[in-house]
Amino acid sequence: MPLRPIEAGAGVSVVSPASFAIPDRVDQGAERLRQLGYQPRLAANTQTRGPLFFAGSPQQRLNDLHAAFADPETTFVAAVRGGYGSNYLLAGIDLVLIENHPKPFLAYSDMTGLQLRLLDQLGLPAFHGPMVAADFYLEDGVHLESLQSALAGRPYSLGETAGLRTLKPGSATGTLYGGCLSILVSLIGTPWEPATENKLLFIEDVGAKPYQIDRMLWQMRQTGKLNGVRGIVFGEMLDCTSPGAPPNLLDDTILSALDGLDIPIAIGLRSGHVSHQNVTLIFGVEAELRAGDEAQLTLLEPAVKA
């Protein structure tokens, strides 16, 4: 699905498809977007609080998402934060509307399901990267080089400076795909199962203990979701530790859970839930993983074209 490059002064619709955010963070994130040369506009329910932990009812949040894609002055859509709740929007997405108004949708975390549905059903590339009240509001929250390259349509590479390191050596090329591990697993058995098979897979999460990571990887293997996977890149895996455990427990757990898969594996790429400088990835484009003494992930083709 062709997307146009994002130019200076571009309009950005800021939406809350899941949980509400701290208002000051929304304001600070929007101001950061302005400083970068964009023109953010908040959707009607962006700062709605409730019911429960949601930013409005499912219909309110869905209306905002549809309006953002349909808005002729919006060139890309940016989520406020993740949290929980975008799963309630999956059944009601107007695929025809979005197909007629395709735009980059910048998000991660709970938005994994939405992003992958649009990718799987429409071929709309998923921009897995910083969110307004989770990353843009922070002084060092955004990896600008990857964000600007992704939006401008420039191929780019990510390596040691983006946190990437080798767990199992090798090289592989394939369609980059993935997102938040717990969301990927939660979609198994639903009408919106992720199509991870035969992909170059990116997986990340936050605050999951190593045994929980093992359990989720086990479920993906048992349900065939790792069949034919070309290679796997794990994210920073922020706070995925156990108190008092050896520092290499997560690495060893991943290698154990994936034992028998003859594929390269790398870890540490700061995209999604990260400590700083959130890297933008594009799911749905060809990429290459080289894992050796140094690890490097190269996005081989652009998602946007003039």
VOPAGU-2260 file (C-alpha; in pm, 1 decimal, decimal comma):
REM VOPAGU-2260
SITE   aa  ch    i         X         Y         Z
SITE  MET   A    0       0,0       0,0       0,0
SITE  PRO   A    1     173,3     324,3    -111,9
SITE  LEU   A    2     227,9     596,4     147,4
SITE  ARG   A    3     352,9     949,0      86,3
SITE  PRO   A    4     669,6    1079,9     254,6
SITE  ILE   A    5     602,3    1305,0     553,0
SITE  GLU   A    6     722,9    1659,6     492,6
SITE  ALA   A    7     796,2    1953,9     721,5
SITE  GLY   A    8     481,8    2109,9     863,4
SITE  ALA   A    9     285,4    1786,0     830,4
SITE  GLY   A   10     -37,1    1753,0    1025,0
SITE  VAL   A   11     -49,5    1479,5    1289,8
SITE  SER   A   12    -367,9    1341,4    1446,7
SITE  VAL   A   13    -307,1    1235,7    1807,1
SITE  VAL   A   14    -541,2     957,7    1919,3
SITE  SER   A   15    -600,5     743,1    2228,5
SITE  PRO   A   16    -722,6     400,2    2109,6
SITE  ALA   A   17    -657,4     237,8    2448,1
SITE  SER   A   18    -593,2     399,6    2788,3
SITE  PHE   A   19    -591,2     765,5    2885,9
SITE  ALA   A   20    -265,1     946,2    2963,0
SITE  ILE   A   21    -144,2    1204,4    3212,8
SITE  PRO   A   22    -257,5    1539,1    3063,2
SITE  ASP   A   23      77,9    1715,2    3113,6
SITE  ARG   A   24     251,8    1438,9    2921,4
SITE  VAL   A   25       9,3    1478,1    2632,9
SITE  ASP   A   26      76,1    1852,6    2623,3
SITE  GLN   A   27     453,2    1807,8    2645,9
SITE  GLY   A   28     452,1    1540,2    2377,7
SITE  ALA   A   29     247,6    1757,7    2144,5
SITE  GLU   A   30     486,8    2047,0    2201,6
SITE  ARG   A   31     781,6    1822,9    2114,6
SITE  LEU   A   32     609,2    1731,2    1787,5
SITE  ARG   A   33     574,6    2103,4    1713,1
SITE  GLN   A   34     943,0    2156,5    1783,7
SITE  LEU   A   35    1019,5    1883,5    1529,2
SITE  GLY   A   36     819,8    2071,0    1268,1
SITE  TYR   A   37     489,4    1883,4    1280,6
SITE  GLN   A   38     141,3    2020,6    1346,2
SITE  PRO   A   39     -32,2    1798,4    1603,8
SITE  ARG   A   40    -406,6    1810,4    1661,2
SITE  LEU   A   41    -575,2    1616,9    1940,2
SITE  ALA   A   42    -870,0    1394,2    1853,5
SITE  ALA   A   43   -1199,8    1461,6    2030,2
SITE  ASN   A   44   -1148,4    1196,5    2299,9
SITE  THR   A   45    -770,4    1206,3    2331,2
SITE  GLN   A   46    -793,0    1325,4    2691,2
SITE  THR   A   47   -1118,7    1156,3    2790,0
SITE  ARG   A   48   -1077,2     972,4    3121,8
SITE  GLY   A   49   -1288,6     663,6    3167,2
SITE  PRO   A   50   -1484,5     450,9    3181,3
SITE  LEU   A   51   -1245,9     244,6    3390,0
SITE  PHE   A   52    -891,5     277,3    3248,6
SITE  PHE   A   53   -1007,9     353,8    2893,6
SITE  ALA   A   54    -990,6     684,3    2702,9
SITE  GLY   A   55   -1362,8     680,8    2630,4
SITE  SER   A   56   -1597,6     408,5    2511,4
SITE  PRO   A   57   -1492,1     171,4    2231,7
SITE  GLN   A   58   -1712,8     366,4    1988,8
SITE  GLN   A   59   -1562,0     701,4    2090,7
SITE  ARG   A   60   -1211,1     568,4    2044,3
SITE  LEU   A   61   -1299,7     404,4    1713,9
SITE  ASN   A   62   -1460,3     726,3    1588,9
SITE  ASP   A   63   -1141,2     916,1    1667,9
SITE  LEU   A   64    -926,8     662,9    1485,0
SITE  HIS   A   65   -1149,5     672,8    1178,0
SITE  ALA   A   66   -1159,9    1053,8    1182,6
SITE  ALA   A   67    -780,5    1069,7    1201,8
SITE  PHE   A   68    -737,2     856,8     890,2
SITE  ALA   A   69   -1012,7    1039,2     701,4
SITE  ASP   A   70    -884,1    1389,1     787,5
SITE  PRO   A   71    -732,6    1540,5     468,5
SITE  GLU   A   72    -499,6    1760,7     675,6
SITE  THR   A   73    -352,2    1463,5     864,3
SITE  THR   A   74     -45,8    1300,3     711,0
SITE  PHE   A   75      23,2    1054,3     991,8
SITE  VAL   A   76    -153,0     925,2    1301,1
SITE  ALA   A   77      21,7     905,3    1639,5
SITE  ALA   A   78    -101,5     718,5    1946,1
SITE  VAL   A   79     -88,8     888,8    2285,1
SITE  ARG   A   80       7,4     574,7    2476,1
SITE  GLY   A   81     -71,2     206,3    2505,0
SITE  GLY   A   82    -210,6      69,6    2826,7
SITE  TYR   A   83    -508,6    -147,1    2747,3
SITE  GLY   A   84    -825,3    -137,4    2540,4
SITE  SER   A   85    -751,6    -121,6    2168,9
SITE  ASN   A   86    -855,8    -488,8    2139,1
SITE  TYR   A   87   -1216,4    -367,3    2166,0
SITE  LEU   A   88   -1168,6    -176,3    1840,1
SITE  LEU   A   89   -1054,9    -470,5    1627,7
SITE  ALA   A   90   -1399,3    -590,1    1520,9
SITE  GLY   A   91   -1523,5    -245,1    1425,3
SITE  ILE   A   92   -1237,8    -105,9    1216,2
SITE  ASP   A   93   -1360,9      37,1     885,7
SITE  LEU   A   94   -1106,6    -120,9     655,0
SITE  VAL   A   95   -1254,0      45,3     345,7
SITE  LEU   A   96   -1213,9     391,4     498,8
SITE  ILE   A   97    -852,7     328,2     595,5
SITE  GLU   A   98    -773,6     166,6     261,6
SITE  ASN   A   99    -901,0     483,4      93,3
SITE  HIS   A  100    -697,9     708,2     325,0
SITE  PRO   A  101    -377,7     516,4     407,4
SITE  LYS   A  102    -140,3     686,9     649,4
SITE  PRO   A  103     145,4     586,3     878,4
SITE  PHE   A  104      18,1     490,3    1224,2
SITE  LEU   A  105     290,6     539,7    1486,2
SITE  ALA   A  106     238,2     324,6    1796,5
SITE  TYR   A  107     341,9      12,8    1991,2
SITE  SER   A  108     245,3    -184,4    2301,2
SITE  ASP   A  109    -132,7    -241,3    2318,6
SITE  MET   A  110    -166,4    -107,5    1963,1
SITE  THR   A  111      14,1    -414,6    1824,4
SITE  GLY   A  112    -319,9    -578,1    1742,0
SITE  LEU   A  113    -450,7    -274,0    1554,6
SITE  GLN   A  114    -128,5    -222,9    1363,4
SITE  LEU   A  115    -104,2    -587,4    1257,9
SITE  ARG   A  116    -468,4    -606,2    1153,9
SITE  LEU   A  117    -416,9    -311,5     919,5
SITE  LEU   A  118     -94,8    -468,4     791,5
SITE  ASP   A  119    -240,8    -816,3     744,6
SITE  GLN   A  120    -571,6    -706,9     592,4
SITE  LEU   A  121    -467,6    -400,7     393,3
SITE  GLY   A  122     -92,0    -419,9     357,7
SITE  LEU   A  123     -59,6     -93,0     553,3
SITE  PRO   A  124     296,1     -85,2     693,9
SITE  ALA   A  125     305,6     -63,0    1073,3
SITE  PHE   A  126     527,1     208,3    1221,9
SITE  HIS   A  127     637,5      58,9    1554,2
SITE  GLY   A  128     779,9     357,6    1736,0
SITE  PRO   A  129     745,2     638,9    1989,1
SITE  MET   A  130     411,4     755,2    2128,9
SITE  VAL   A  131     315,6    1106,4    2231,3
SITE  ALA   A  132     269,0    1072,8    2609,1
SITE  ALA   A  133     506,2     778,2    2649,5
SITE  ASP   A  134     812,8     894,1    2457,8
SITE  PHE   A  135     781,1    1231,2    2283,9
SITE  TYR   A  136     722,3    1406,4    2616,5
SITE  LEU   A  137    1064,7    1293,4    2739,2
SITE  GLU   A  138    1377,1    1491,5    2657,2
SITE  ASP   A  139    1557,1    1177,5    2533,6
SITE  GLY   A  140    1256,4     963,2    2448,4
SITE  VAL   A  141    1279,3     946,1    2069,2
SITE  HIS   A  142    1543,8     804,0    1835,1
SITE  LEU   A  143    1515,3    1079,0    1577,3
SITE  GLU   A  144    1728,1     924,1    1303,5
SITE  SER   A  145    1508,4     616,0    1264,1
SITE  LEU   A  146    1183,1     813,0    1301,2
SITE  GLN   A  147    1277,2    1065,9    1036,6
SITE  SER   A  148    1420,3     800,4     803,9
SITE  ALA   A  149    1105,3     590,3     831,4
SITE  LEU   A  150     874,7     884,9     761,9
SITE  ALA   A  151    1091,4    1016,6     477,4
SITE  GLY   A  152    1132,4     679,5     304,7
SITE  ARG   A  153    1507,2     637,2     359,1
SITE  PRO   A  154    1646,0     285,6     422,4
SITE  TYR   A  155    1839,1     266,9     750,3
SITE  SER   A  156    2036,9      32,8     973,5
SITE  LEU   A  157    2034,5     -25,3    1347,3
SITE  GLY   A  158    2311,9    -179,2    1549,3
SITE  GLU   A  159    2508,2    -150,0    1871,7
SITE  THR   A  160    2419,5     216,0    1931,5
SITE  ALA   A  161    2050,6     114,6    1923,4
SITE  GLY   A  162    2122,1    -155,1    2183,5
SITE  LEU   A  163    2136,4    -453,7    1947,6
SITE  ARG   A  164    2362,0    -748,9    2027,5
SITE  THR   A  165    2388,8   -1112,1    1915,1
SITE  LEU   A  166    2243,6   -1405,3    2105,2
SITE  LYS   A  167    2280,0   -1665,9    1830,4
SITE  PRO   A  168    2489,8   -1591,7    1520,5
SITE  GLY   A  169    2371,2   -1607,6    1163,6
SITE  SER   A  170    2203,0   -1395,7     898,7
SITE  ALA   A  171    1854,1   -1381,6     754,7
SITE  THR   A  172    1636,9   -1171,7     527,1
SITE  GLY   A  173    1260,3   -1147,2     538,1
SITE  THR   A  174     955,1    -932,7     597,8
SITE  LEU   A  175     987,5    -757,2     933,0
SITE  TYR   A  176     686,5    -826,1    1155,8
SITE  GLY   A  177     592,7    -839,2    1522,2
SITE  GLY   A  178     531,6    -620,5    1823,7
SITE  CYS   A  179     458,4    -665,3    2191,9
SITE  LEU   A  180     492,4   -1032,8    2285,4
SITE  SER   A  181     206,1   -1043,0    2537,0
SITE  ILE   A  182     -29,5    -887,1    2281,4
SITE  LEU   A  183      83,1   -1128,4    2007,8
SITE  VAL   A  184       7,1   -1420,1    2238,3
SITE  SER   A  185    -329,7   -1274,8    2344,5
SITE  LEU   A  186    -441,6   -1265,0    1979,9
SITE  ILE   A  187    -383,3   -1637,0    1922,7
SITE  GLY   A  188    -718,8   -1812,6    1886,7
SITE  THR   A  189    -901,3   -1494,4    1787,7
SITE  PRO   A  190   -1007,3   -1385,4    1436,4
SITE  TRP   A  191    -703,7   -1154,8    1440,6
SITE  GLU   A  192    -425,3   -1406,9    1492,9
SITE  PRO   A  193     -85,3   -1258,6    1403,1
SITE  ALA   A  194      69,3   -1392,0    1082,6
SITE  THR   A  195     417,5   -1437,7    1228,4
SITE  GLU   A  196     503,3   -1748,6    1027,8
SITE  ASN   A  197     793,7   -1717,6     780,7
SITE  LYS   A  198     871,4   -1362,5     891,2
SITE  LEU   A  199    1176,5   -1185,6    1030,0
SITE  LEU   A  200    1027,5   -1141,9    1372,9
SITE  PHE   A  201    1064,9    -855,0    1619,9
SITE  ILE   A  202     944,4    -923,5    1975,1
SITE  GLU   A  203     947,5    -697,3    2278,0
SITE  ASP   A  204     778,4    -660,9    2615,7
SITE  VAL   A  205     809,4    -490,5    2951,6
SITE  GLY   A  206     802,4    -611,1    3311,4
SITE  ALA   A  207     761,9    -981,0    3225,1
SITE  LYS   A  208     976,9   -1219,2    3427,9
SITE  PRO   A  209    1196,9   -1464,4    3235,9
SITE  TYR   A  210     968,1   -1759,0    3315,5
SITE  GLN   A  211     675,6   -1561,4    3171,1
SITE  ILE   A  212     875,8   -1489,5    2855,4
SITE  ASP   A  213     950,3   -1863,8    2835,2
SITE  ARG   A  214     580,5   -1947,1    2870,1
SITE  MET   A  215     477,6   -1706,5    2594,0
SITE  LEU   A  216     747,3   -1831,9    2357,1
SITE  TRP   A  217     639,2   -2189,0    2435,5
SITE  GLN   A  218     281,8   -2099,0    2342,8
SITE  MET   A  219     395,4   -1941,6    2016,0
SITE  ARG   A  220     592,2   -2255,2    1928,8
SITE  GLN   A  221     307,8   -2490,6    2018,6
SITE  THR   A  222      58,5   -2294,5    1809,8
SITE  GLY   A  223     286,6   -2285,5    1506,9
SITE  LYS   A  224     352,1   -1914,7    1526,5
SITE  LEU   A  225     727,5   -1962,0    1495,1
SITE  ASN   A  226     704,3   -2197,5    1196,9
SITE  GLY   A  227     947,8   -2089,2     926,1
SITE  VAL   A  228    1052,2   -1774,3    1111,6
SITE  ARG   A  229    1369,6   -1646,1     941,3
SITE  GLY   A  230    1523,8   -1482,8    1248,0
SITE  ILE   A  231    1418,5   -1313,3    1570,4
SITE  VAL   A  232    1513,4    -974,2    1710,6
SITE  PHE   A  233    1414,6    -908,1    2070,1
SITE  GLY   A  234    1368,7    -559,4    2206,2
SITE  GLU   A  235    1533,9    -409,0    2511,5
SITE  MET   A  236    1300,6    -624,4    2724,8
SITE  LEU   A  237    1285,3    -350,1    2985,7
SITE  ASP   A  238    1252,8    -477,6    3342,6
SITE  CYS   A  239    1217,1    -838,9    3224,4
SITE  THR   A  240    1415,5    -966,2    3520,4
SITE  SER   A  241    1366,8   -1163,0    3840,8
SITE  PRO   A  242    1489,8   -1025,0    4175,3
SITE  GLY   A  243    1821,2   -1182,3    4272,6
SITE  ALA   A  244    1851,8   -1379,7    3947,6
SITE  PRO   A  245    2175,0   -1397,8    3745,0
SITE  PRO   A  246    2204,3   -1110,2    3496,5
SITE  ASN   A  247    2209,3   -1348,4    3199,3
SITE  LEU   A  248    1892,8   -1537,0    3300,3
SITE  LEU   A  249    1677,4   -1376,9    3029,7
SITE  ASP   A  250    1933,0   -1450,0    2756,4
SITE  ASP   A  251    1960,3   -1811,6    2868,7
SITE  THR   A  252    1582,0   -1843,2    2894,7
SITE  ILE   A  253    1531,2   -1719,4    2538,9
SITE  LEU   A  254    1796,6   -1953,0    2399,2
SITE  SER   A  255    1641,9   -2244,5    2587,8
SITE  ALA   A  256    1287,9   -2163,9    2474,3
SITE  LEU   A  257    1403,0   -2135,5    2112,0
SITE  ASP   A  258    1637,5   -2434,9    2119,3
SITE  GLY   A  259    1626,5   -2628,8    1793,9
SITE  LEU   A  260    1541,0   -2330,8    1574,1
SITE  ASP   A  261    1826,8   -2287,3    1329,0
SITE  ILE   A  262    1792,1   -1910,7    1299,1
SITE  PRO   A  263    1986,7   -1599,6    1404,9
SITE  ILE   A  264    1870,8   -1433,6    1725,4
SITE  ALA   A  265    1956,6   -1086,6    1852,4
SITE  ILE   A  266    1837,5    -884,2    2149,6
SITE  GLY   A  267    1842,2    -535,2    2294,9
SITE  LEU   A  268    1696,6    -324,3    2013,2
SITE  ARG   A  269    1536,0     -20,6    2176,1
SITE  SER   A  270    1196,3     -18,0    2006,6
SITE  GLY   A  271     871,0     -23,1    2200,7
SITE  HIS   A  272     899,6     -28,7    2580,2
SITE  VAL   A  273    1245,6     119,6    2628,2
SITE  SER   A  274    1458,3     317,3    2871,7
SITE  HIS   A  275    1536,2     596,4    2623,7
SITE  GLN   A  276    1553,1     687,9    2253,2
SITE  ASN   A  277    1268,1     475,2    2121,9
SITE  VAL   A  278    1361,6     341,2    1777,6
SITE  THR   A  279    1108,4     337,9    1493,7
SITE  LEU   A  280    1074,6       9,8    1303,3
SITE  ILE   A  281     852,7     -62,7    1004,4
SITE  PHE   A  282     664,4    -390,9     990,9
SITE  GLY   A  283     573,7    -510,2     643,7
SITE  VAL   A  284     898,7    -418,8     466,3
SITE  GLU   A  285    1196,2    -637,2     377,7
SITE  ALA   A  286    1479,7    -632,7     630,2
SITE  GLU   A  287    1804,7    -812,8     693,4
SITE  LEU   A  288    1945,6    -933,9    1024,6
SITE  ARG   A  289    2319,4    -999,1    1052,8
SITE  ALA   A  290    2417,5   -1139,5    1390,2
SITE  GLY   A  291    2788,8   -1191,7    1444,0
SITE  ASP   A  292    3054,6   -1021,0    1654,2
SITE  GLU   A  293    2823,5    -722,9    1608,7
SITE  ALA   A  294    2453,1    -736,9    1530,0
SITE  GLN   A  295    2283,8    -520,3    1269,3
SITE  LEU   A  296    1926,0    -491,9    1146,0
SITE  THR   A  297    1886,2    -316,2     810,6
SITE  LEU   A  298    1552,6    -206,3     668,7
SITE  LEU   A  299    1602,1    -270,3     298,6
SITE  GLU   A  300    1304,6     -87,6     152,1
SITE  PRO   A  301    1097,1     219,7     237,5
SITE  ALA   A  302     735,6     219,3     345,2
SITE  VAL   A  303     675,0     562,7     192,5
SITE  LYS   A  304     748,5     670,5    -163,5
SITE  ALA   A  305     721,3    1004,4    -336,4
